[in-house]
Amino acid sequence: MPRIIVTTESSTAPQKTDVLLDELVHSVHMSTDHAAAQLVERLAWAVSDAEVAEGARVQQMRPRWLPERRSRPTTRTSRVAAGV
């Protein structure tokens, strides 16, 4: 049977991967726009949850002395924000 599985990626400990979606898929799931939209919505939720779970795992693995990485605005963005 066709199946969609969304898991978190864990190269160090495969037994600790989280399964966020494990669903059998049939052609009926794409037979109408409504059914297809529901399938895509469930897939999007699972992918989003997997990203959050991986982010939490990365935070736990980060050494405490290492500062959090923060994104810095690009020069162009900061100029636009400053009204230059």
C-alpha positions in Angstrom: 0.0 0.0 0.0 1.2 3.5 -0.7 2.2 5.3 2.5 3.3 8.8 3.6 5.7 8.9 6.5 7.1 12.1 8.1 9.8 11.6 10.7 12.4 13.8 12.3 16.0 13.2 11.0 18.3 11.7 13.6 21.6 10.6 12.2 23.1 9.9 15.6 20.3 7.8 17.1 17.8 6.3 14.7 15.8 4.7 17.5 14.9 8.2 18.7 13.3 9.5 15.5 9.8 10.9 16.0 7.1 9.8 13.6 4.8 12.7 13.0 2.7 11.2 10.3 2.2 7.6 9.1 -0.7 7.4 6.8 -1.9 5.0 4.1 -2.7 6.9 0.9 -5.2 5.9 -1.7 -6.3 7.6 -4.9 -9.5 8.6 -3.2 -7.4 11.0 -1.1 -6.8 13.0 -4.3 -10.1 12.5 -6.0 -11.5 15.9 -5.1 -10.0 19.2 -4.3 -11.4 19.0 -0.8 -9.9 15.6 -0.1 -6.5 16.6 -1.6 -6.5 19.8 0.4 -7.1 17.8 3.6 -4.2 15.5 2.8 -1.9 18.4 2.1 -3.0 20.1 5.3 -2.1 17.0 7.4 1.2 16.7 5.6 2.0 20.4 6.3 1.1 20.0 10.0 3.4 17.0 10.2 6.3 18.8 8.5 5.9 21.8 10.7 5.8 19.7 13.8 8.9 17.8 12.7 10.8 21.1 12.2 9.8 22.2 15.7 10.9 18.8 17.2 14.2 18.9 15.4 14.8 22.5 16.5 14.1 21.5 20.1 16.6 18.6 19.7 19.2 20.8 18.3 18.8 23.3 21.2 19.2 20.4 23.7 22.4 19.3 21.9 24.0 22.8 21.8 26.7 23.2 24.5 25.5 25.6 27.2 28.5 27.9 26.8 27.8 28.4 23.1 25.6 31.5 22.6 22.4 31.2 20.6 22.7 32.0 16.9 20.7 35.0 16.0 20.0 36.1 12.5 21.2 39.6 11.6 19.3 41.7 9.1 21.1 42.2 5.8 22.4 45.7 4.9 19.6 46.2 2.4 16.9 45.2 4.9 18.3 47.4 7.6 18.4 50.3 5.3 14.8 49.8 4.2 13.7 49.5 7.9 15.6 52.6 8.8 14.0 54.5 5.9 17.3 55.2 4.1 
